[in-house]
Amino acid sequence: MENLKTWLRRAAGTAVFLAILTAMVLRLDSALKLVQEYNLCGRYYEYPDDTFDVTFLGSSFPLNAIYPMELYRDFGIASYNLATGNQSIEASYYLARESIEKDHPALIVMDCNMAWTGQETMKTEYIHFITDTMPYLSKNRLEMIRNLAAEGEDLKPLLFPLIAYHSRWQELTYEDWLPQAKDMVYGCKVTSRVQAAIPFSDPEKEEGVLLPGTSAEYLQKTIDLCKENDTKLLLINIPPLGKNMFFGQSGFNTRWTVSQEVGKLAAQNDIPYLDFFSAWDELGFDLEKESMDGEHLNRWGAARFTAVIGSYIKEHYDLPDRRGSGGAYDVIDRDLEKYPVSRMRDSLRRASCLQDYAATLKSDASEAEGEPVEDALVLITLNGKVDDRILTPEQAEIIRDFGVKQDLSRLEGHSWLAVIDGGRLVYETVSGGEEAADSFEGTAGGLRYIVTSGRAEEGTGKILSDASIRVNSMEYASDQRGLHFAVFDKSDGELMDACWLDIFSQELSCYHNNH
């Protein structure tokens, strides 16, 4: 009997050790994966089964165009965006299976923009976008890897991403251990990047272009799958906004021609199909302001498109309003309260230049446009003397647009700082031509901050370039010349973004430091 007890204790200890080891390996595996904007969002699997009534599938076009939190806010639709970068029609089929098994959604909305490719396989990186965040033993994950990988490809790195990413040890930062930005916006990609789109001419039919066989096969399989499981299917097709480095008018014509073929297949199966190739102009997008990269929508274009798709779903499908329903929807309700902060944070962190950063601050931290985010505290300081040959009056006007008053292109001296709290400018350096250092301190929520710009040289009193943003004794500015930003959620002290804006180079680039 004593031997049996000893054996049982050892077996239990071994089981506990293996469980801890497995958890550590899985956590390490998750951390070592590349933090990608185009990945499937892992938080989807944290919700109880049967939570989401609508799921969205497709490539980067719906990923950038459909914001589930705004559908929930405006229509009460509980949805999740499962779009990923370059998601093929075949991959969407497997994700439709995954969604039906987990949530039994009343409606699946599937974008068919990638139908023109007819891909039988996907590049390894695009498969990683999807399968890395799926449960390891998911049948759909395993089938996707087996069927989407090219013949002869080594499947081990796809099955066990730790193998693929083991070399990332030295690249890891604090941010790699935090939830991905997309977690709080339910799978979509929120960005304030602004690059004007060059519009296409009216499309013309490409002779001899048909719906590729693989696309037709997996569209039909998805249609049949949804019918078998009593899930409604809505097919849509979101076109590129304009010409880009990947294709021009000819490529647009090809996609439009294939889109017509998708419409024929949908009609044969009595499936509704929203072909936005035919209605894009009617939506009234501002190609100067609502384009992310000349091809995809940014957050302002996405808000417009989300309202369109939400209105259509609400009108044509009998879905419950989940707001205030309790249970898992309490979590969504709380996330909705924090959505303005989440959207602002994601927008700031994805900004690449002055224009992008200022566009977010104008929308979210200025009383001049919309409703400012009440919980946002924006601290700004200057390190260095402004070069008016680079920071022109036009560029300085972009800065003034988000709520400050000084024309920085005409600033003399080494010091300037500003504090914006809940959309209200509470302090800004007043430049009267007198050379002096400046500082301001205050509190917001649980944050105590001291912002300084300029430094008096010992002995001479001469003002030198210097900048500091100290919040609760932590420094968020650097010794780099330019504008330094630290943006906080004052309700809980979370750093939304720390950024150095290089106003001494023609690119006016943003460099983020959030670890």
MILUMVEX-461775 format. One record per residue (C-alpha): x, y, z; residue number from 1. Coordinates in steps of 0.1 Angstrom, whole numbers, padded with zeros to 4 digits. Each point is the difference from the previous one (the first is absolute). Layout:
<recs>
REC     u     v     w num
REC     X     Y     Z NUM
...
</recs>
This chain:
<recs>
REC     u     v     w num
REC  0000  0000  0000   1
REC  0029  0024  0009   2
REC  0016 -0007 -0034   3
REC -0033  0008 -0017   4
REC -0003  0033  0018   5
REC  0036  0009 -0009   6
REC -0007 -0009 -0036   7
REC -0032  0021 -0001   8
REC  0019  0030  0015   9
REC  0027 -0003 -0026  10
REC -0025 -0004 -0028  11
REC -0020  0030  0013  12
REC  0032  0020  0003  13
REC  0011 -0010 -0035  14
REC -0034  0010 -0014  15
REC  0001  0034  0017  16
REC  0036  0005 -0013  17
REC -0011 -0009 -0036  18
REC -0030  0023  0002  19
REC  0021  0029  0012  20
REC  0026 -0007 -0026  21
REC -0026 -0002 -0028  22
REC -0015  0033  0011  23
REC  0034  0016  0000  24
REC  0009 -0013 -0034  25
REC -0034  0011 -0014  26
REC  0004  0035  0015  27
REC  0036  0002 -0013  28
REC -0012 -0012 -0034  29
REC -0026  0027  0000  30
REC  0025  0027  0009  31
REC  0025 -0011 -0026  32
REC -0025  0003 -0028  33
REC  0002  0031 -0021  34
REC -0023  0027  0011  35
REC -0018  0006 -0034  36
REC -0027  0024 -0009  37
REC -0015 -0026 -0023  38
REC -0003 -0030  0024  39
REC -0032 -0016  0011  40
REC -0009  0015  0033  41
REC  0005 -0025  0028  42
REC -0025  0016  0024  43
REC -0028 -0015 -0020  44
REC  0006 -0033  0018  45
REC -0002  0016  0034  46
REC -0038  0005 -0003  47
REC -0025 -0027  0009  48
REC -0014 -0020 -0029  49
REC -0031  0015 -0017  50
REC  0009  0036  0009  51
REC  0002  0015 -0035  52
REC -0029  0002 -0024  53
REC  0020  0012 -0029  54
REC  0035 -0008 -0012  55
REC  0019  0017 -0028  56
REC  0024 -0018 -0023  57
REC  0024  0011 -0027  58
REC  0033  0017 -0007  59
REC  0015  0034  0010  60
REC -0030  0018 -0016  61
REC -0026 -0009  0026  62
REC  0027 -0001  0026  63
REC  0005  0037 -0005  64
REC -0036  0009 -0009  65
REC -0023 -0016  0026  66
REC  0001  0010  0037  67
REC -0020 -0024  0023  68
REC -0001  0024  0029  69
REC -0017  0026 -0021  70
REC -0025 -0026 -0011  71
REC -0007 -0008  0036  72
REC -0002  0037  0010  73
REC -0023  0011 -0028  74
REC -0021 -0032 -0007  75
REC  0005 -0024  0030  76
REC  0016 -0025 -0024  77
REC  0024 -0024  0018  78
REC  0026 -0008 -0026  79
REC  0037 -0009 -0004  80
REC  0023  0007 -0029  81
REC  0019 -0031 -0010  82
REC  0016  0016 -0031  83
REC  0038 -0004 -0005  84
REC  0026  0012 -0025  85
REC -0004 -0017 -0034  86
REC -0026 -0025  0013  87
REC -0009 -0021 -0029  88
REC -0035 -0013 -0008  89
REC  0011 -0035  0010  90
REC  0013  0013  0034  91
REC -0033  0019  0005  92
REC -0018 -0033 -0004  93
REC  0020 -0016  0029  94
REC -0006  0030  0022  95
REC -0037 -0002 -0008  96
REC  0001 -0035  0013  97
REC  0019  0012  0031  98
REC -0025  0027  0006  99
REC -0030 -0022 -0004 100
REC  0014 -0026  0024 101
REC  0008  0026  0026 102
REC -0028  0025 -0002 103
REC -0027 -0013 -0024 104
REC -0004  0036 -0013 105
REC -0033  0010 -0015 106
REC  0019  0017 -0028 107
REC  0035 -0003 -0016 108
REC  0010  0029 -0022 109
REC  0028 -0011 -0024 110
REC  0019  0024 -0022 111
REC  0009 -0014 -0034 112
REC  0027  0024 -0011 113
REC  0026 -0028 -0002 114
REC -0022 -0021 -0023 115
REC  0019  0012 -0030 116
REC  0032 -0017  0011 117
REC -0013 -0036  0001 118
REC  0027 -0009  0025 119
REC  0004 -0037  0007 120
REC  0027  0007  0025 121
REC  0011  0030  0021 122
REC  0034  0014  0008 123
REC  0013 -0012  0033 124
REC -0002  0034  0016 125
REC -0037  0004 -0009 126
REC -0008 -0034  0015 127
REC  0018  0010  0032 128
REC -0022  0031  0001 129
REC -0030 -0024  0006 130
REC  0013 -0032  0016 131
REC  0024  0014  0026 132
REC -0029  0013  0022 133
REC -0024 -0029 -0005 134
REC -0002 -0027  0027 135
REC  0029 -0024 -0008 136
REC -0022 -0031 -0002 137
REC -0028  0016 -0020 138
REC -0010 -0024 -0028 139
REC -0005  0030 -0023 140
REC  0035  0013  0008 141
REC  0016 -0033 -0008 142
REC -0019 -0004 -0033 143
REC  0007  0035 -0010 144
REC  0038 -0005  0005 145
REC -0001 -0033 -0019 146
REC -0021  0013 -0029 147
REC  0013  0036 -0004 148
REC  0037 -0006  0003 149
REC  0019 -0005 -0032 150
REC  0009 -0036 -0010 151
REC  0032 -0011  0016 152
REC  0001  0029  0025 153
REC  0012 -0009  0035 154
REC -0031  0002  0022 155
REC  0017 -0001  0034 156
REC  0005  0038  0003 157
REC -0037  0004 -0008 158
REC -0011 -0026  0024 159
REC  0023  0012  0027 160
REC  0008  0037 -0005 161
REC  0026 -0001  0028 162
REC  0022 -0017 -0026 163
REC -0005  0028 -0025 164
REC  0005  0029  0024 165
REC  0026 -0014  0024 166
REC  0026  0025 -0013 167
REC -0021  0030  0013 168
REC  0015 -0002  0035 169
REC  0021  0031 -0004 170
REC -0028  0019 -0017 171
REC -0025 -0004  0028 172
REC -0013  0032  0017 173
REC -0024  0007  0028 174
REC -0027  0005 -0026 175
REC  0003 -0036 -0013 176
REC -0014 -0011  0034 177
REC -0030  0022 -0001 178
REC -0033 -0007 -0018 179
REC  0001  0010 -0036 180
REC -0017  0032 -0009 181
REC -0027 -0017 -0020 182
REC -0012 -0018  0031 183
REC -0021  0030  0012 184
REC -0015  0008 -0034 185
REC -0012 -0035 -0007 186
REC  0023 -0010 -0027 187
REC  0000  0030 -0023 188
REC  0029  0022 -0008 189
REC -0004  0036  0011 190
REC  0024  0025 -0016 191
REC  0001  0038 -0006 192
REC  0026 -0003 -0028 193
REC -0010  0023 -0028 194
REC  0012 -0003 -0036 195
REC -0022  0012 -0028 196
REC -0014 -0025 -0025 197
REC  0004  0004 -0037 198
REC -0034 -0010 -0014 199
REC -0005 -0026 -0027 200
REC -0019  0006 -0032 201
REC -0033 -0018 -0005 202
REC  0007 -0037 -0002 203
REC -0001 -0019 -0033 204
REC -0006 -0037 -0004 205
REC  0031 -0021 -0005 206
REC -0007 -0025 -0028 207
REC  0007 -0036  0009 208
REC  0002  0007  0038 209
REC -0022 -0024  0020 210
REC -0004 -0009  0036 211
REC  0029 -0023  0008 212
REC -0008 -0036  0007 213
REC  0013 -0001  0035 214
REC -0018  0032  0010 215
REC -0033 -0014 -0015 216
REC  0005 -0033  0018 217
REC  0005  0016  0034 218
REC -0026  0026 -0004 219
REC -0025 -0028 -0007 220
REC  0013 -0020  0030 221
REC -0005  0030  0022 222
REC -0035  0005 -0013 223
REC -0008 -0036  0006 224
REC  0016  0000  0034 225
REC -0021  0030  0011 226
REC -0032 -0016 -0013 227
REC  0007 -0033  0018 228
REC  0005  0019  0033 229
REC -0029  0024 -0004 230
REC  0023  0030 -0001 231
REC -0008  0028 -0023 232
REC  0028  0010 -0025 233
REC  0005  0035 -0014 234
REC  0026  0003 -0027 235
REC  0016  0034 -0005 236
REC  0028  0014 -0022 237
REC  0020  0030  0012 238
REC  0021  0015 -0028 239
REC  0034  0017  0004 240
REC -0004  0038  0004 241
REC  0025  0009 -0027 242
REC  0031 -0009 -0020 243
REC  0030 -0012  0019 244
REC  0034 -0017 -0002 245
REC -0016 -0034 -0005 246
REC -0024  0006 -0029 247
REC -0015  0027 -0022 248
REC -0030  0003 -0022 249
REC  0004 -0034 -0017 250
REC  0001 -0017  0034 251
REC -0031  0019  0011 252
REC -0018 -0011 -0032 253
REC  0009 -0036  0008 254
REC -0013  0002  0035 255
REC -0032  0017 -0012 256
REC -0005 -0027 -0027 257
REC  0004 -0028  0026 258
REC -0023  0018  0023 259
REC -0027 -0003 -0026 260
REC  0006 -0037 -0001 261
REC -0003 -0003  0037 262
REC -0034  0018 -0003 263
REC -0012 -0027 -0025 264
REC  0010 -0028  0024 265
REC -0017  0018  0029 266
REC -0032  0004 -0021 267
REC  0000 -0037 -0009 268
REC  0000 -0009  0037 269
REC -0024  0027  0010 270
REC  0026  0017  0022 271
REC  0000  0038  0004 272
REC  0030  0017 -0014 273
REC  0011  0036  0006 274
REC  0024  0009 -0028 275
REC  0015  0033  0011 276
REC  0019  0003 -0033 277
REC -0033  0011 -0014 278
REC -0010  0024  0029 279
REC  0034  0013  0012 280
REC -0005  0035 -0013 281
REC -0034  0003  0016 282
REC  0015 -0005  0034 283
REC  0017  0034 -0003 284
REC  0035 -0009  0013 285
REC  0025  0029  0002 286
REC  0030 -0014 -0018 287
REC  0022  0027  0015 288
REC -0008 -0006  0036 289
REC -0016 -0035  0004 290
REC  0027 -0021 -0017 291
REC  0027 -0017  0020 292
REC  0025 -0008 -0027 293
REC -0017  0008 -0033 294
REC -0016 -0035  0001 295
REC -0017 -0006  0034 296
REC -0023  0020  0022 297
REC  0013  0018  0031 298
REC -0021  0004  0032 299
REC -0021  0028 -0015 300
REC -0008 -0019 -0031 301
REC -0006 -0031  0020 302
REC -0025  0019  0022 303
REC -0019  0009 -0031 304
REC  0000 -0035 -0014 305
REC -0008 -0016  0033 306
REC -0032  0021  0002 307
REC -0010 -0011 -0035 308
REC  0005 -0037  0008 309
REC -0016  0003  0034 310
REC -0031  0016 -0015 311
REC -0003 -0027 -0026 312
REC  0003 -0028  0026 313
REC -0025  0016  0024 314
REC -0025  0005 -0028 315
REC  0003 -0035 -0016 316
REC  0007 -0024  0030 317
REC -0019 -0005  0032 318
REC  0028  0003  0025 319
REC -0003  0007  0038 320
REC  0012  0032  0014 321
REC  0026 -0013  0025 322
REC  0008  0033  0018 323
REC -0006 -0003  0037 324
REC -0009 -0037 -0003 325
REC  0022 -0012  0027 326
REC  0024 -0030  0001 327
REC  0027  0002 -0026 328
REC -0015  0032 -0013 329
REC  0009  0017  0032 330
REC  0036 -0003 -0012 331
REC -0009  0015 -0033 332
REC -0019  0028  0017 333
REC  0031  0008  0021 334
REC  0022 -0001 -0031 335
REC -0024  0023 -0018 336
REC  0005  0026  0028 337
REC  0038 -0002 -0006 338
REC -0004 -0001 -0037 339
REC  0009  0037 -0006 340
REC  0033 -0006  0019 341
REC  0007 -0032 -0018 342
REC -0006  0015 -0034 343
REC  0021  0031  0009 344
REC  0028 -0023  0013 345
REC  0001 -0022 -0031 346
REC -0001  0031 -0023 347
REC  0029  0017  0018 348
REC  0022 -0031  0001 349
REC -0005 -0006 -0038 350
REC  0007  0036 -0010 351
REC  0032  0002 -0021 352
REC  0003  0038 -0005 353
REC -0013  0034  0012 354
REC -0030 -0001 -0022 355
REC -0012 -0033  0015 356
REC  0007  0009  0036 357
REC -0016  0034 -0003 358
REC -0031 -0015 -0017 359
REC -0006 -0022  0030 360
REC  0005  0028  0025 361
REC -0023  0023 -0020 362
REC -0028 -0027  0002 363
REC  0006 -0012  0035 364
REC  0017  0028  0020 365
REC -0015  0032 -0014 366
REC -0032  0018  0008 367
REC  0001  0013 -0036 368
REC -0011 -0033 -0015 369
REC -0025 -0026  0013 370
REC  0000 -0010  0037 371
REC  0035 -0002  0015 372
REC  0009 -0030  0020 373
REC -0006  0011  0036 374
REC  0025 -0024  0015 375
REC  0029  0011 -0023 376
REC  0029  0020  0014 377
REC  0024  0013 -0026 378
REC  0034  0013  0010 379
REC  0022  0017 -0026 380
REC  0035  0015  0002 381
REC  0026  0014 -0024 382
REC  0036 -0010  0000 383
REC  0020  0023 -0022 384
REC -0004  0031 -0021 385
REC -0025 -0002 -0028 386
REC  0013  0002 -0035 387
REC -0026  0019 -0020 388
REC  0014 -0014 -0033 389
REC -0013 -0034  0011 390
REC -0029  0008  0022 391
REC -0018  0023 -0023 392
REC -0030  0021  0008 393
REC -0022 -0026 -0017 394
REC  0015 -0028  0022 395
REC -0004  0022  0031 396
REC -0036  0005 -0009 397
REC -0005 -0038  0002 398
REC  0012  0002  0036 399
REC -0022  0029  0009 400
REC -0030 -0019 -0014 401
REC  0000 -0024  0030 402
REC -0004  0028  0025 403
REC  0031  0020  0007 404
REC  0004  0037 -0009 405
REC  0037  0006 -0007 406
REC  0013  0001 -0036 407
REC  0031 -0022  0006 408
REC  0014  0009 -0034 409
REC  0006  0036  0014 410
REC  0011 -0011  0035 411
REC  0032  0016  0012 412
REC  0020 -0016  0027 413
REC  0004 -0035  0014 414
REC -0031 -0005  0020 415
REC -0037 -0008 -0006 416
REC -0024 -0024  0017 417
REC -0037 -0007  0002 418
REC -0024 -0020  0021 419
REC -0034 -0011 -0013 420
REC -0023 -0017  0025 421
REC -0033 -0015 -0012 422
REC  0001  0021 -0031 423
REC  0006  0032  0018 424
REC  0033  0019 -0003 425
REC  0010  0006  0036 426
REC  0034  0014 -0007 427
REC  0022  0012 -0028 428
REC  0033  0019  0000 429
REC -0006  0037 -0010 430
REC  0029  0011 -0022 431
REC  0006  0037  0002 432
REC  0033 -0001 -0017 433
REC  0018 -0003  0034 434
REC  0023 -0030  0003 435
REC -0009 -0020  0031 436
REC -0004 -0035  0011 437
REC -0036 -0011  0009 438
REC -0016 -0027  0022 439
REC -0035 -0009  0011 440
REC -0012 -0026  0026 441
REC -0034 -0013  0008 442
REC -0021 -0030  0009 443
REC -0026 -0019 -0020 444
REC -0017 -0031  0015 445
REC  0028 -0019  0017 446
REC  0027  0016 -0022 447
REC  0023  0027  0013 448
REC  0021  0015 -0028 449
REC  0027  0026 -0005 450
REC  0007  0011 -0036 451
REC  0031  0022 -0008 452
REC  0015  0015 -0031 453
REC  0034  0018 -0002 454
REC  0027  0001  0027 455
REC  0020  0028  0014 456
REC  0038 -0005 -0002 457
REC  0017  0003  0033 458
REC  0020  0032  0004 459
REC -0011  0017 -0032 460
REC -0037 -0005  0003 461
REC -0001 -0007 -0038 462
REC -0030 -0020 -0010 463
REC  0009 -0033 -0016 464
REC -0021 -0027 -0017 465
REC -0014 -0026  0024 466
REC -0034 -0017  0007 467
REC -0016 -0022  0026 468
REC -0034 -0016  0006 469
REC  0000 -0016  0034 470
REC -0032 -0018  0010 471
REC -0001 -0017  0034 472
REC  0038  0003  0001 473
REC  0004 -0018 -0034 474
REC  0017  0018 -0029 475
REC -0017 -0001 -0034 476
REC  0021  0024 -0020 477
REC  0034 -0006 -0015 478
REC  0030  0021 -0010 479
REC -0010  0000 -0036 480
REC -0007  0033 -0017 481
REC -0037  0005 -0008 482
REC -0034 -0001  0015 483
REC -0006 -0026  0027 484
REC -0035 -0013  0009 485
REC -0013 -0021  0028 486
REC -0037 -0009 -0001 487
REC -0017 -0016  0030 488
REC -0033 -0014  0010 489
REC -0004  0019  0032 490
REC -0028 -0022  0013 491
REC  0024 -0030  0005 492
REC  0034  0015 -0007 493
REC  0006 -0021 -0032 494
REC  0025  0014 -0024 495
REC -0017  0003 -0033 496
REC  0031  0011 -0019 497
REC  0034  0015  0004 498
REC  0013  0015 -0032 499
REC  0029  0021 -0012 500
REC -0009  0021 -0031 501
REC  0030  0010 -0020 502
REC -0008  0035 -0012 503
REC  0036  0004 -0012 504
REC -0003 -0023 -0029 505
REC -0021  0005 -0032 506
REC -0019 -0033  0007 507
REC -0013  0013  0034 508
REC  0000 -0036  0011 509
REC -0014 -0015  0033 510
REC  0021 -0024  0021 511
REC -0019 -0018  0028 512
REC  0014 -0012  0032 513
REC -0026 -0019  0020 514
REC  0022 -0023  0021 515
</recs>
